[in-house]
Amino acid sequence: MAKSNKVAALILGAAAGVALVKFFKMPVEERNKFCDHLKTQTSFLLDNAEETVEKVEHYMDDFKSKEEGEWIDKLYILKNMFKSLYGSDKHYLL
């Protein structure tokens, strides 16, 4: 694994860890709202699968256009993709 890929994996792992800690520190009611939001948005994305695939393909084209060493740009593209797919109107989302 290239050095930049290791760094990117480390950053993603750390972000996942922080997200889990934050999730388990939420009050149960807020956790339930968060899970409901994820379920609702995922259902919406599945119901509109063609549009969702087009969005993901757009972001993946941007992702693939970056050089191997541009991992920060790649992470930024992934962050924007998830914001676009799941929204950021809730304070507990990215």
N, C-alpha and C positions, 0 to 999 in steps of 0.2 A: 504494500500500500504506500502510495506516495506521501510525502510529508504533509502536503496541503490537505490530502484526504484524511489523514490522521487528525489534523487540527480541526477540520470540519466535523468529523465524527465526535471529537471531544466536545465541541461547542454544542452540537445537537444533543449529545448525551446529557450535558449539564443543563441545557434548557428543559429537557424532558424531566430531569430530576427536580428542578425548581418548580415546574408545572405540577408535578405530583405532590410536592410538599404544600404548595399553595392550595391545591384542590382539597387535600385532607385537613387543612386548617380552616377551610370555609365552614360556616354553619351548615347544618344538614339542609335547611330550607334553600340556601343559596346553591348548594351542590345539586339539589334536585332541579332548581331552575336552570342551572348550567347544563345538566344532562338533558333536560327537556328541550333546551335550545339546540343542542347538538342533534338530538333525534329529529326534531322538526326540520332543521336545515338539511340534514342528510336525506330525509324523505323528499324534501323539495328538490334537492339535487338529483335524486334518483328519478323522480317524476319528470324532470326536465333533462334527462340523460344526454340528449343530443347537444343541447346548449352547454351542459357541464363539460362534455368531452371537448367541445370547441374551445372553451376557456382553458382547460388543462393543457390542450395541445399548444395553445398560444404561449402559455408560460413555459412549457417544456421546450418549445422552439427557442425562446429567449435563453433558457438554461443551457441548451446544447450549443448555442452560438458563443458562449463564453469559453475562454481557454481554460486548460486544466488548473492553472495557477490562480485563476480568478474566483476562488471559492467564496470570498466574502460577497461578491456580486451574485453568485449562485444561491447563497443562503438568503440574500435579500429577495431574490426572485421567488424562492419558495415561501418566504414570509408573506410576500404580497399575494401569492396564489391562495394561501390559506385565509388571508384577510378577505380576499375577494369572494371565496367560496363560503366562508362561515361568518363574515361580517365582523365588525368591531364596535358595534353599538353598545355592547355590554361591557362593564368595567373589568370583568374577569377574562375577557378575550383579548387576544393580541391587538 
